[in-house]
Amino acid sequence: MKSTLVWTFLLALLASAAASAEVYVWKDEAGKTVYSDQPPPSVNARRMSTRAPAPASAPAKDVKKAAGKDASGENAKIAAENAKIVEANAKIREQNCQNARNQLASVQTNSRIRMPGSNALATDAQRNELIAQAQANVQTWCGK
């Protein structure tokens, strides 16, 4: 385990040393440009920088403008979806309000009401409870 770690460290060290090696440039007798890691003894060679170039980046203003356009388009899309949801909720609320009003009218006008889930008729106390529940539903859904 330790030897693997040591070898890994040594290889990483060698790779970094090779990456930072010096490069020399000169012209030979035939006029060709020659690149090497060692300068020739008899020729005046020029040393080159081997640093990696900086990554290209867009100007900050352009990036902000592009992000702003994307964000405004995204915001408009979200606003449109929210408007659809609000409209759908309003329709559902109106339908629930109408159902609650119909239920209240039915309970108030019918004197003989069957209890939900049975064939027995509701007593006056049970009928009053059903009317109170229907009125609460109207207030909940209609806001009145």
Summary of the structure (lengths in Angstrom):
residues: 144
radius of gyration: 42.1
end to end distance: 78.1
largest distance: 120.7
contacts: 275
relative contact order: 0.06
helix: 60%
strand: 10%
